[in-house]
Amino acid sequence: MMTLPEWPRAWGPTIGSGRLKAEPVDFCVEEVLPEIASGEGEHLWVSLEKTGQNTAWLAKQLARWAGIPPRDVSYAGLKDRHAVTRQTFSVHLPGKPDPVNAFVMDGVRVLTMIRHGRKLRTGQLVGNHFVIRLRDWQGDADALTERWQQLVDQGFPNYFGPQRFGDNGQNLSRALAWIRGEGRLPRGQQSIHLSAMRSYLFNGLLAERVGQQTWNQLVPGDFLQFKEGKRGFECLAPTDSEWSRVAEGTLSASASLPGERSESFTELDAREAPFLAQQAEWVDTLVRLRIQRSLRKMRVFPEQGVLHWQGSDPEFRFFLPAGSYATAALLEVSAWREDASA
């Protein structure tokens, strides 16, 4: 297995330590979609609360319940298994009535079933609300409160979380073996392993900026993205307004998710080139497979961020935009271990 590096933290040593996911209820996630089912259409949107269940496996059970092929059930994104999560699946039923029998499964509660005219597509997600409790907390409560407020006000590095890379980095190990011709990947699994490669490279580029303490600053030549969405622009000669907007967080600098370039950003590409040259085997594979380079913000803010205390345990409540990881936020405030039994 491939050992993941300990990417640098932005705000200094962690404040304390605790247990993550000691119980599923300690990690609650509720997705936010960009639209609401209309009540009419050939797609049945099924919203569920699941506990201890895998998203992809659950989609197959919904297909069996509806009597349709698994490809006709879709969802916006994967959710943690060892958690309590609320998410929506779309079940394609053109010209068919709703299933007669109720959908019943251990660890699953049906919230709503509403028809809609469009299927739910991968990535069709605004973000997620989180409620996360760390058990058996050991550390300074006042210092943790202060650190958490620092994240809320100033953001944290937008690293991909360890779950992106599989248990013990196994997605990266499999990807590396595959591109070297030392192993095989079923076609249906290639995308997730390529995504792990790109995520690993992005984390490396971000780690360099964290080490330089410029991850939340503007360096001339950066590609800046707006706080909402992925739109942005190359900033070669910053104006006073752009300096101010980066400082206040409405604009953030970006790093590459490497791949084939459809456009070049001279200064940004030059800064990233030394690190990517060290990872040429992976970068060359992404280019060869025509995976398009994209850009991802280096900073993200835990919106509506609140810290409560459940006895002596901290409970964090916050919202993150789609693609950002709650575990990356937690690593800035606390050392934690995920229970093997979870």
Secondary structure by P-SEA (a helix, b strand, c coil): ccccccccccccccccccccccccccbbbbbbccccccccccbbbbbbbbccccaaaaaaaaaaaaccccccccccccccccccccbbbbbbbccccccccccccccccccbbbbbccccccccccbbbbbbbbccccccaaaaaaaaaaaaacccccccccccccccaaaaaaaaaaaaccccccccaaaaaaaaaaaaaaaaaaaaaaaaccccccccccccccccccbbbbbccccaaaaaaaaaccbbbbbbcccccccccaaaaaaaaaaaaaaaaaaaaaaaacccccccccccccccbbbbbcccbbbbbbcccccccaaaaaaacccccccccc
